[in-house]
Amino acid sequence: MRAGPPVDSLADLAAPSDPVGDLDRKERARVLRSALRDLDIMPYEVIVMHDLEGCKHAEIAAKLGISELMSRQHLSAARKALRKRLAHEQHREESSE
C-alpha cells in the first residue's frame, strides 16, 4: 500500500522557499543529501520509505519492526533535523553575501 504524494516531503524541503531561491537548486540538493547522511538510521529509513517510496506508516512500522507512532515520531524528527540544517545553510549563505 502506497500513500499519495506526501505533504511536507523531501521534495518540499528541497524546493526554494521563494521563487528566486536563496540557494540554487544544486546546492540545496547537495545540502539535503549531506543532511540525510547525517540522520540516525531509523529517522533516515523512515523518511526515505515515507517521502521517497510513498509507504504509509503501517507499512513502515511492519517493515522496520516499530510501532506506527514511532514511525511518525521518526519522520517528524527527520524532517525537523533537515529543516534545521537547510535553514542553517541558508543563513550561512546569506551571511557570506
HELIX and SHEET records of a PDB file:
HELIX    1   1 LEU A   10  ALA A   14  1                                   5    
HELIX    2   2 ARG A   25  ASP A   38  1                                  14    
HELIX    3   3 ILE A   41  ILE A   47  1                                   7    
HELIX    4   4 VAL A   48  LEU A   52  3                                   5    
HELIX    5   5 HIS A   57  LEU A   64  1                                   8    
HELIX    6   6 GLU A   68  SER A   95  1                                  28    
END                                                                             
